[in-house]
Amino acid sequence: MVDQSGFLVVAEEAVMHLRRLIQEFPQLTSPQVVEAVENWQQRVEWRKGELELRASGPKAVERDTLQAAALGLLDDYLLDDVLEMVNQEFTTQLDYFGLLQLVGGDAFQAALRREARELEANAVSREQTAQLWNSLGKPALGGTRWTVHAVTQLLGA
């Protein structure tokens, strides 16, 4: 097994610098950086003079149950609703990326496609859909950000 203690010490030092920068220059800080620092603080702890990662995510047995529930909900609900329902029912803190890992790319993409079709049926342009998904932080499939082209490809048109 790989010794993570050296990595954790370096990462902790980087997070300490980020905390300081967040406090000194809040206007230059993105919400993603603040969230990453908060997540780090929740996942890492000093134990017996060494840094250790706390377990994160659902346990293996619960993961199967969580995955089955999420996949079942994706058939009938939008991604945002599925996230909210799963997080409430299982007291998890899944985000879009966690949901993507949980249900797999095909199911996630199918849910995005249904959502894009619903938005289009409600006269929301593909450009507006891309902007909305980027603002919500939905993972762009095959890129870093949603674009009109990516939404068009998703819809297969």
N, C-alpha and C positions, 0 to 999 in steps of 0.2 A: 504494500500500500504506500502511496506517495505521502511524504511528510508535508503537511500543509502549514505548519507553524510559521515557517519563514514567510510564506506568501501572506498569511493572515497578519503578521506584524507589519509588513510593508503596506498592505491594503489598509490596515487600521491607521497608519501614519498618514496615508493619502486622504482618508476620510476626515481625520483631524484637521488637515489643511483645508479641505473643502468646507468643514463646519465654520472655520475661522473666516474664510472668504465669503460664505453665505451671510455671516453676521456683519462683516465689514462692508460688503458690497451687495446688499439684497437686490438692488435694481439690475444687477448683471446676472442674477441667478435664474435659472429656468426651473419650472416646477418639477421636471424630470430629475434634476440634480438633487433638489430638496428631498424628493421621494426616495431616491437611491440612498442618500445619507440616512434617512429615517429607517429604511429597510435594513441597512447595514447594522444600525444600532439595535434593532430588534433581533437580528440573527446572530450577532457575535457577542460573546461574553468572556470575561477573564475567569479562569478556573484554575486554581492551584498555580498561579503565576504565569499561566499560558492562555493565549487566545484560543477559543474553541467555537466552532459553528454550532448553533442550535439546530435541531432538526426543523426542517421546513416542509410545508406541504402536507398533504394527507398521508397517513400510513398506507402501506401497500394494500392491505385488505380494504380499507376505506376508499382507496383510489379506484378500485374496480366498481364499487357502488357509486362513487361520485361520477365516474366516467359514464356508466349506464344511465344515470339520472340526467346528466348533461346532454347526452346523445338523444335521449327521449324527448327532452324539452326543445332541442334544436329543431325538431320536426314541426313544432307548432308555434314557436316564439322567436322573436328577434334576439340577436346576440346580447343586447343590453339587458333584456328581460331575463334571459337564461342566466347571465352572470349574477343578477340580483337575486334570483330565486335560489340558485345553487349556493351562493354565499350566505344567504339567510338560513336555508335548511341545514346546511352542513357546517355552519360557522367557519367558513374558509374566507380567504382574502384573495380569491382568484382575480386576475385582471385579464385583458384580452389575450395576452401572450400565454398566460397560464391555461386559459381555456383552449387556445390553439394547440398547446402541447397535450392537453388532456384528451381532446376529441379527435385530433389529427387534422391534417391539412385539407383532406377531401370534405369532411363534414363541415369544417369551418368555412371553406370556400363556398360550399352549397348554401350555407346560411347567409353569407355575404351576398351571394347571387340573388337569393329570395328577397333580401332587404333592398338591394339595388332595384330590382323589378318593382317592388312596392313603392319605393321612392319615385321611380319613373312614372308609375301609374298615377301618382299624386302630383305630377307636373314638376318634379324636382329634376333639374338638369344634371347631367353627368358631372359637369364642373362643380355644381353645388354639392353633389354627393361626395366627390373627392375632397372638397374643402371641409365638409362635415366630418367625414371619417378621419381626416388628418387632425382636426381640432379635438376629436374624441380620443385620438391615439390608437385607432384600430390598425393592426398590423397590415401593411401593404404587402400583398403577395408578389414576390419577385422584384421588390424595390424597397426604397426607404420611405417613400411617400406615395400617397394616392394621387393619380393624375387622371385627366379625362381619358387618356389612352388606356390606362390600367383598368378603369371602370368599364370601358368599352370591351376590353379583352375579357374581363370577368363575365360580362353579359353574353359574350360570344357573338357580338354584332360588329 
